Amino acid sequence: MRLILSVNEWAISQLNPDTYEVHFWGGVNLGRTPREEYLALTRAGFSLVFRNLQAHLAKGLLQAQPSQYVITVPKPYDNGK
């Protein structure tokens, strides 16, 4: 299983480790009604709630890796010529 946090979500989770929490609902099936999906996911053990992500990471219970890069082009751009 994996979930993706935005840069802002990651930063807020670090600033507020005791109050910030992530609710992970697993693979959502959009072909079901919301009620059917809720029942199926709760029967499967969801939602998983993670509080204090940094503590989980430090204990090795979760793993995190950066997954995005922001690339900017300085002006003027000379295309390496």
Distance bins in CASP14 RR format, pairs under 12 A and 6 or more apart:
PFRMAT RR
TARGET T0000
AUTHOR 0000-0000-0000
RMODE 2
METHOD distances of the structure
MODEL  1
1 22 0 0 0 0 0 1 0 0 0 0 0
1 24 1 0 0 1 0 0 0 0 0 0 0
1 25 0 0 0 0 0 1 0 0 0 0 0
1 26 1 0 0 1 0 0 0 0 0 0 0
1 27 0 0 0 0 1 0 0 0 0 0 0
1 44 0 0 0 0 0 1 0 0 0 0 0
1 45 0 0 0 0 0 1 0 0 0 0 0
1 46 0 0 0 0 1 0 0 0 0 0 0
1 47 0 0 0 0 0 1 0 0 0 0 0
1 48 0 0 0 0 1 0 0 0 0 0 0
1 50 0 0 0 0 0 1 0 0 0 0 0
1 62 0 0 0 0 0 1 0 0 0 0 0
1 63 0 0 0 0 0 1 0 0 0 0 0
2 22 0 0 0 0 0 1 0 0 0 0 0
2 24 0 0 0 0 1 0 0 0 0 0 0
2 26 0 0 0 0 1 0 0 0 0 0 0
2 27 0 0 0 0 0 1 0 0 0 0 0
2 48 0 0 0 0 0 1 0 0 0 0 0
2 62 0 0 0 0 0 1 0 0 0 0 0
2 63 0 0 0 0 1 0 0 0 0 0 0
2 64 0 0 0 0 0 1 0 0 0 0 0
2 65 0 0 0 0 1 0 0 0 0 0 0
2 67 0 0 0 0 1 0 0 0 0 0 0
3 9 0 0 0 0 1 0 0 0 0 0 0
3 10 0 0 0 0 0 1 0 0 0 0 0
3 13 0 0 0 0 0 1 0 0 0 0 0
3 22 1 0 0 1 0 0 0 0 0 0 0
3 23 0 0 0 0 1 0 0 0 0 0 0
3 24 1 0 1 0 0 0 0 0 0 0 0
3 25 0 0 0 0 1 0 0 0 0 0 0
3 26 0 0 0 0 1 0 0 0 0 0 0
3 27 0 0 0 0 0 1 0 0 0 0 0
3 28 0 0 0 0 0 1 0 0 0 0 0
3 46 0 0 0 0 0 1 0 0 0 0 0
3 47 0 0 0 0 0 1 0 0 0 0 0
3 48 0 0 0 0 1 0 0 0 0 0 0
3 50 0 0 0 0 1 0 0 0 0 0 0
3 53 0 0 0 0 0 1 0 0 0 0 0
3 62 0 0 0 0 1 0 0 0 0 0 0
3 63 0 0 0 0 0 1 0 0 0 0 0
3 64 0 0 0 0 0 1 0 0 0 0 0
3 67 0 0 0 0 0 1 0 0 0 0 0
4 10 0 0 0 0 1 0 0 0 0 0 0
4 22 0 0 0 0 0 1 0 0 0 0 0
4 24 0 0 0 0 0 1 0 0 0 0 0
4 64 0 0 0 0 0 1 0 0 0 0 0
4 65 0 0 0 0 0 1 0 0 0 0 0
4 66 0 0 0 0 0 1 0 0 0 0 0
4 67 1 0 0 1 0 0 0 0 0 0 0
4 68 0 0 0 0 1 0 0 0 0 0 0
5 11 0 0 0 0 1 0 0 0 0 0 0
5 12 0 0 0 0 1 0 0 0 0 0 0
5 13 1 0 0 1 0 0 0 0 0 0 0
5 14 0 0 0 0 0 1 0 0 0 0 0
5 20 0 0 0 0 0 1 0 0 0 0 0
5 21 0 0 0 0 0 1 0 0 0 0 0
5 22 1 0 0 1 0 0 0 0 0 0 0
5 24 0 0 0 0 0 1 0 0 0 0 0
5 50 0 0 0 0 0 1 0 0 0 0 0
5 53 0 0 0 0 1 0 0 0 0 0 0
5 62 0 0 0 0 0 1 0 0 0 0 0
5 64 0 0 0 0 1 0 0 0 0 0 0
5 65 0 0 0 0 0 1 0 0 0 0 0
5 66 0 0 0 0 0 1 0 0 0 0 0
5 67 0 0 0 0 1 0 0 0 0 0 0
5 68 0 0 0 0 0 1 0 0 0 0 0
6 12 0 0 0 0 1 0 0 0 0 0 0
6 13 0 0 0 0 0 1 0 0 0 0 0
6 22 0 0 0 0 0 1 0 0 0 0 0
6 67 0 0 0 0 0 1 0 0 0 0 0
6 68 0 0 0 0 1 0 0 0 0 0 0
7 13 0 0 0 0 0 1 0 0 0 0 0
7 14 0 0 0 0 0 1 0 0 0 0 0
7 66 0 0 0 0 1 0 0 0 0 0 0
7 67 0 0 0 0 0 1 0 0 0 0 0
7 68 1 0 0 1 0 0 0 0 0 0 0
7 69 0 0 0 0 0 1 0 0 0 0 0
7 70 0 0 0 0 1 0 0 0 0 0 0
8 14 0 0 0 0 0 1 0 0 0 0 0
8 15 0 0 0 0 0 1 0 0 0 0 0
8 20 0 0 0 0 0 1 0 0 0 0 0
8 68 0 0 0 0 0 1 0 0 0 0 0
9 15 0 0 0 0 0 1 0 0 0 0 0
9 16 0 0 0 0 0 1 0 0 0 0 0
9 20 0 0 0 0 1 0 0 0 0 0 0
9 21 0 0 0 0 0 1 0 0 0 0 0
9 22 1 0 0 1 0 0 0 0 0 0 0
9 50 0 0 0 0 0 1 0 0 0 0 0
9 53 0 0 0 0 1 0 0 0 0 0 0
9 64 0 0 0 0 0 1 0 0 0 0 0
10 16 0 0 0 0 0 1 0 0 0 0 0
10 17 0 0 0 0 0 1 0 0 0 0 0
10 20 0 0 0 0 1 0 0 0 0 0 0
10 22 0 0 0 0 0 1 0 0 0 0 0
10 53 0 0 0 0 1 0 0 0 0 0 0
10 54 0 0 0 0 0 1 0 0 0 0 0
10 57 0 0 0 0 0 1 0 0 0 0 0
10 64 0 0 0 0 1 0 0 0 0 0 0
10 65 0 0 0 0 0 1 0 0 0 0 0
10 66 0 0 0 0 1 0 0 0 0 0 0
10 67 0 0 0 0 0 1 0 0 0 0 0
10 68 0 0 0 0 0 1 0 0 0 0 0
11 17 0 0 0 0 0 1 0 0 0 0 0
11 20 0 0 0 0 0 1 0 0 0 0 0
11 53 0 0 0 0 0 1 0 0 0 0 0
11 54 0 0 0 0 0 1 0 0 0 0 0
12 19 0 0 0 0 1 0 0 0 0 0 0
12 20 1 0 1 0 0 0 0 0 0 0 0
12 21 0 0 0 0 0 1 0 0 0 0 0
12 22 0 0 0 0 0 1 0 0 0 0 0
12 53 0 0 0 0 0 1 0 0 0 0 0
13 19 0 0 0 0 1 0 0 0 0 0 0
13 20 1 0 1 0 0 0 0 0 0 0 0
13 21 0 0 0 0 1 0 0 0 0 0 0
13 22 1 0 0 1 0 0 0 0 0 0 0
13 50 0 0 0 0 1 0 0 0 0 0 0
13 51 0 0 0 0 1 0 0 0 0 0 0
13 52 0 0 0 0 1 0 0 0 0 0 0
13 53 1 0 1 0 0 0 0 0 0 0 0
13 54 1 0 0 1 0 0 0 0 0 0 0
13 55 0 0 0 0 0 1 0 0 0 0 0
13 56 0 0 0 0 0 1 0 0 0 0 0
13 57 0 0 0 0 0 1 0 0 0 0 0
13 62 0 0 0 0 0 1 0 0 0 0 0
13 64 0 0 0 0 0 1 0 0 0 0 0
14 20 0 0 0 0 1 0 0 0 0 0 0
14 52 0 0 0 0 0 1 0 0 0 0 0
14 53 1 0 0 1 0 0 0 0 0 0 0
14 54 1 0 0 1 0 0 0 0 0 0 0
14 55 0 0 0 0 0 1 0 0 0 0 0
14 57 0 0 0 0 0 1 0 0 0 0 0
14 64 0 0 0 0 0 1 0 0 0 0 0
15 53 0 0 0 0 0 1 0 0 0 0 0
15 54 0 0 0 0 0 1 0 0 0 0 0
16 22 0 0 0 0 0 1 0 0 0 0 0
16 51 0 0 0 0 0 1 0 0 0 0 0
16 52 0 0 0 0 1 0 0 0 0 0 0
16 53 0 0 0 0 0 1 0 0 0 0 0
16 54 0 0 0 0 0 1 0 0 0 0 0
17 50 0 0 0 0 0 1 0 0 0 0 0
17 51 1 0 0 1 0 0 0 0 0 0 0
17 52 1 0 1 0 0 0 0 0 0 0 0
17 53 1 0 0 1 0 0 0 0 0 0 0
17 54 1 0 1 0 0 0 0 0 0 0 0
17 55 1 0 0 1 0 0 0 0 0 0 0
17 56 0 0 0 0 0 1 0 0 0 0 0
17 57 0 0 0 0 0 1 0 0 0 0 0
17 58 0 0 0 0 0 1 0 0 0 0 0
18 51 1 0 0 1 0 0 0 0 0 0 0
18 52 1 0 0 1 0 0 0 0 0 0 0
18 53 0 0 0 0 0 1 0 0 0 0 0
18 54 0 0 0 0 0 1 0 0 0 0 0
18 55 0 0 0 0 1 0 0 0 0 0 0
19 51 0 0 0 0 1 0 0 0 0 0 0
19 52 0 0 0 0 1 0 0 0 0 0 0
19 53 0 0 0 0 0 1 0 0 0 0 0
20 49 0 0 0 0 0 1 0 0 0 0 0
20 50 0 0 0 0 1 0 0 0 0 0 0
20 51 1 0 0 1 0 0 0 0 0 0 0
20 52 1 0 0 1 0 0 0 0 0 0 0
20 53 1 0 0 1 0 0 0 0 0 0 0
20 54 0 0 0 0 1 0 0 0 0 0 0
20 55 0 0 0 0 0 1 0 0 0 0 0
21 47 0 0 0 0 0 1 0 0 0 0 0
21 48 0 0 0 0 0 1 0 0 0 0 0
21 49 1 0 1 0 0 0 0 0 0 0 0
21 50 1 0 0 1 0 0 0 0 0 0 0
21 51 1 0 1 0 0 0 0 0 0 0 0
21 52 0 0 0 0 1 0 0 0 0 0 0
21 53 0 0 0 0 1 0 0 0 0 0 0
21 56 0 0 0 0 0 1 0 0 0 0 0
22 47 0 0 0 0 1 0 0 0 0 0 0
22 48 0 0 0 0 1 0 0 0 0 0 0
22 49 1 0 0 1 0 0 0 0 0 0 0
22 50 1 0 1 0 0 0 0 0 0 0 0
22 51 0 0 0 0 1 0 0 0 0 0 0
22 52 0 0 0 0 0 1 0 0 0 0 0
22 53 1 0 0 1 0 0 0 0 0 0 0
22 56 0 0 0 0 0 1 0 0 0 0 0
22 62 0 0 0 0 1 0 0 0 0 0 0
22 64 0 0 0 0 0 1 0 0 0 0 0
23 41 0 0 0 0 0 1 0 0 0 0 0
23 46 0 0 0 0 1 0 0 0 0 0 0
23 47 1 0 1 0 0 0 0 0 0 0 0
23 48 1 0 0 1 0 0 0 0 0 0 0
23 49 1 0 1 0 0 0 0 0 0 0 0
23 50 0 0 0 0 1 0 0 0 0 0 0
23 51 0 0 0 0 0 1 0 0 0 0 0
24 41 0 0 0 0 0 1 0 0 0 0 0
24 44 0 0 0 0 0 1 0 0 0 0 0
24 45 0 0 0 0 0 1 0 0 0 0 0
24 46 1 0 0 1 0 0 0 0 0 0 0
24 47 1 0 0 1 0 0 0 0 0 0 0
24 48 1 0 1 0 0 0 0 0 0 0 0
24 49 1 0 0 1 0 0 0 0 0 0 0
24 50 1 0 0 1 0 0 0 0 0 0 0
24 53 0 0 0 0 0 1 0 0 0 0 0
24 62 0 0 0 0 0 1 0 0 0 0 0
25 34 0 0 0 0 0 1 0 0 0 0 0
25 37 0 0 0 0 1 0 0 0 0 0 0
25 38 0 0 0 0 1 0 0 0 0 0 0
25 40 0 0 0 0 0 1 0 0 0 0 0
25 41 1 0 1 0 0 0 0 0 0 0 0
25 42 0 0 0 0 1 0 0 0 0 0 0
25 44 0 0 0 0 1 0 0 0 0 0 0
25 45 0 0 0 0 1 0 0 0 0 0 0
25 46 1 0 1 0 0 0 0 0 0 0 0
25 47 1 0 1 0 0 0 0 0 0 0 0
25 48 0 0 0 0 1 0 0 0 0 0 0
25 49 0 0 0 0 0 1 0 0 0 0 0
26 37 0 0 0 0 0 1 0 0 0 0 0
26 40 0 0 0 0 0 1 0 0 0 0 0
26 41 1 0 0 1 0 0 0 0 0 0 0
26 42 0 0 0 0 0 1 0 0 0 0 0
26 44 0 0 0 0 1 0 0 0 0 0 0
26 45 0 0 0 0 1 0 0 0 0 0 0
26 46 1 0 1 0 0 0 0 0 0 0 0
26 47 1 0 0 1 0 0 0 0 0 0 0
26 48 1 0 0 1 0 0 0 0 0 0 0
27 37 0 0 0 0 1 0 0 0 0 0 0
27 40 0 0 0 0 1 0 0 0 0 0 0
27 41 1 0 0 1 0 0 0 0 0 0 0
27 44 0 0 0 0 1 0 0 0 0 0 0
27 46 0 0 0 0 1 0 0 0 0 0 0
27 47 0 0 0 0 0 1 0 0 0 0 0
27 48 0 0 0 0 0 1 0 0 0 0 0
28 34 0 0 0 0 1 0 0 0 0 0 0
28 36 0 0 0 0 0 1 0 0 0 0 0
28 37 1 0 0 1 0 0 0 0 0 0 0
28 38 0 0 0 0 1 0 0 0 0 0 0
28 40 0 0 0 0 1 0 0 0 0 0 0
28 41 1 0 0 1 0 0 0 0 0 0 0
28 44 0 0 0 0 0 1 0 0 0 0 0
28 46 0 0 0 0 1 0 0 0 0 0 0
28 47 0 0 0 0 0 1 0 0 0 0 0
29 36 0 0 0 0 1 0 0 0 0 0 0
29 37 1 0 1 0 0 0 0 0 0 0 0
29 38 0 0 0 0 0 1 0 0 0 0 0
29 39 0 0 0 0 0 1 0 0 0 0 0
29 40 1 0 0 1 0 0 0 0 0 0 0
29 41 0 0 0 0 1 0 0 0 0 0 0
29 44 0 0 0 0 0 1 0 0 0 0 0
29 46 0 0 0 0 0 1 0 0 0 0 0
30 36 0 0 0 0 0 1 0 0 0 0 0
30 37 0 0 0 0 1 0 0 0 0 0 0
31 37 1 0 0 1 0 0 0 0 0 0 0
31 40 0 0 0 0 0 1 0 0 0 0 0
32 38 0 0 0 0 1 0 0 0 0 0 0
32 39 0 0 0 0 1 0 0 0 0 0 0
32 40 1 0 0 1 0 0 0 0 0 0 0
32 41 0 0 0 0 1 0 0 0 0 0 0
33 39 0 0 0 0 1 0 0 0 0 0 0
33 40 0 0 0 0 0 1 0 0 0 0 0
34 40 0 0 0 0 0 1 0 0 0 0 0
34 41 0 0 0 0 0 1 0 0 0 0 0
35 41 0 0 0 0 0 1 0 0 0 0 0
35 42 0 0 0 0 0 1 0 0 0 0 0
36 42 0 0 0 0 0 1 0 0 0 0 0
36 43 0 0 0 0 0 1 0 0 0 0 0
37 43 0 0 0 0 0 1 0 0 0 0 0
37 44 0 0 0 0 0 1 0 0 0 0 0
37 46 0 0 0 0 0 1 0 0 0 0 0
37 47 0 0 0 0 0 1 0 0 0 0 0
38 44 0 0 0 0 0 1 0 0 0 0 0
38 45 0 0 0 0 0 1 0 0 0 0 0
38 46 0 0 0 0 1 0 0 0 0 0 0
38 47 0 0 0 0 1 0 0 0 0 0 0
39 45 0 0 0 0 0 1 0 0 0 0 0
39 46 0 0 0 0 0 1 0 0 0 0 0
40 46 0 0 0 0 1 0 0 0 0 0 0
41 47 1 0 0 1 0 0 0 0 0 0 0
41 48 0 0 0 0 0 1 0 0 0 0 0
42 48 0 0 0 0 0 1 0 0 0 0 0
48 56 0 0 0 0 0 1 0 0 0 0 0
48 61 0 0 0 0 0 1 0 0 0 0 0
48 62 0 0 0 0 0 1 0 0 0 0 0
49 56 0 0 0 0 0 1 0 0 0 0 0
50 56 1 0 0 1 0 0 0 0 0 0 0
50 57 0 0 0 0 0 1 0 0 0 0 0
50 61 0 0 0 0 1 0 0 0 0 0 0
50 62 1 0 0 1 0 0 0 0 0 0 0
50 64 0 0 0 0 0 1 0 0 0 0 0
51 61 0 0 0 0 0 1 0 0 0 0 0
51 62 0 0 0 0 0 1 0 0 0 0 0
52 58 0 0 0 0 1 0 0 0 0 0 0
52 59 0 0 0 0 0 1 0 0 0 0 0
52 61 0 0 0 0 0 1 0 0 0 0 0
52 62 0 0 0 0 0 1 0 0 0 0 0
53 59 0 0 0 0 0 1 0 0 0 0 0
53 60 0 0 0 0 0 1 0 0 0 0 0
53 61 0 0 0 0 1 0 0 0 0 0 0
53 62 1 0 0 1 0 0 0 0 0 0 0
53 63 0 0 0 0 0 1 0 0 0 0 0
53 64 1 0 0 1 0 0 0 0 0 0 0
54 60 0 0 0 0 0 1 0 0 0 0 0
54 61 0 0 0 0 0 1 0 0 0 0 0
54 62 0 0 0 0 1 0 0 0 0 0 0
54 64 0 0 0 0 1 0 0 0 0 0 0
55 61 0 0 0 0 1 0 0 0 0 0 0
55 62 0 0 0 0 1 0 0 0 0 0 0
56 62 1 0 1 0 0 0 0 0 0 0 0
56 63 0 0 0 0 1 0 0 0 0 0 0
56 64 0 0 0 0 1 0 0 0 0 0 0
57 63 1 0 0 1 0 0 0 0 0 0 0
57 64 1 0 1 0 0 0 0 0 0 0 0
57 65 0 0 0 0 0 1 0 0 0 0 0
58 64 0 0 0 0 0 1 0 0 0 0 0
71 77 0 0 0 0 0 1 0 0 0 0 0
73 79 0 0 0 0 1 0 0 0 0 0 0
73 80 0 0 0 0 0 1 0 0 0 0 0
74 80 0 0 0 0 0 1 0 0 0 0 0
END
